[in-house]
Amino acid sequence: MSSDSGTSSGTEDFPGDCVGTIEQQLCRFALCGDAAACEHLLSSETVFDINWQRPSDKNSALHLAAERDHVSVVQVLIRAGANPDLLNDFGLRPIALTSLEDDTHGVLDSVSSRPPRRDTIKVNAFG
């Protein structure tokens, strides 16, 4: 049973209608790498929780932008007060979703209060 109005732009991660809350829109813009749209939403002072986390995985807008190496969005979110140490459902901070070579990693490394948790995650299927 879908109330989708013809667009399938990941609405399963953003419950509700296609427009959603301001926080959901911020996450969508972060996911797409639209720094100007993020900045516009944040400057309009209608975002109540810049650290809002998607119910499906607890990723915030900062997690989503970091994972896709959208460095300009990450910078906008950090300047606006996004928490770089916020954990998602997997216990990962935004920096852990970046590659060491990504520009985004450097930005987050400069503002994170703890070292990346990447070294504590077991990747080996045998234990």
N, C-alpha and C positions, 0 to 999 in steps of 0.2 A: 504494500500500500504506500504509494509515493505521492507526495503533494508537490513534486518538482514541476516547475513551470517551463520545462523545456531545456534548462541548462543543467549540466551535470558537472559542476565545478567543485567536486569534493564536499557536497553538502552533508555527507555522512559524518564528516568530522565537525561539522558546524550544525547542530540540531536546530530545527525551526525553519522558518521560511528562507528564501534565497537572500534576503537582505540581512537578517540576523541582527544581533546586538552590535554596538559600536566595537566592542572588544573582539567579536568574531570577525568583523570587517578588518580590524587592525591585523589579525592573524592572517587573513586572506591576502592582504596587501604585502605583508612580510613574506609570505610564502612565494608570492610572485616577484618579489624584489622591487616593489614600487615604493621607493623612499619618499618621493614627493607626496604620494597619497597618505603614507604613514604620518609624515610631518604635518600635513593638512589636518588629519584627524586629531593628532595630538595637540596642535595649536588651537583647535576649536574648543578645547577644554571639555569635551563631551565624553572622553575616555575616563571611566571611573576606576578601572583597574588595569594598569599597563602590564601587570603580571598575571592577567587572566590565563588560565590553562584549559586547553581543550579537554572535555570529559573523556574522550577516547584514549588519550595517551599522556595527558597532563603536560603536553608541550605548550610553551608560551610563544608569543610572537617572536621573542628573541631566540628561542630554540629553533623555530622554523627558518628564520633568516640565517642563522648561523649554519645550520645543516646544509643550506644551499649556497653558502659563501656569498650572501648578499651583504657585502661589507658596508655599503652606504646605509642600508636599512638598520644594520646592527649599530652603526654610529648614531643614527637618529634615535633609536630606542634607548641606548645607553645615556645619551644626553638628556632624554626625557625621564630618566629614572628607573629604567627596567633593571631588574635584579639579575646580575650575571651568575649568581650562585643558586638560583632556583632549580630544584630537582624535578625531573619528570617522573613518570611511572617506573622507569627503569633505573632510577637513581642517578641519572646523568644530568650534568649541567650543560648549558649551551656550548661551552668550549669543547666538551667531550664529543660533540657531534661534528667537529671540524677536523680537517686534515692539518698537520703541522705546517704544510706548505701554503695553506690558505691565508689570504690577507686577514680574513675574519679571525683566525686563530690569534694573530698578533694583537688585534684590537681587544679581544676578550681576555687575553693573557694579561694585558696591562691593567684591567679593572677587576679581575677575579681575585677573591681573597684566598683561594686555595689552589694547589696544583691540580691539573686535570686528573680526573679519575680513570682515564683511559688505561693506565698501567695496573689498575686493580681489577679490571674486567677479565674474566677467563674466556678466552676465545677457543680454547681447545675443547673439543667435544668429549674428550676422555677424562675431563676433570680439572 
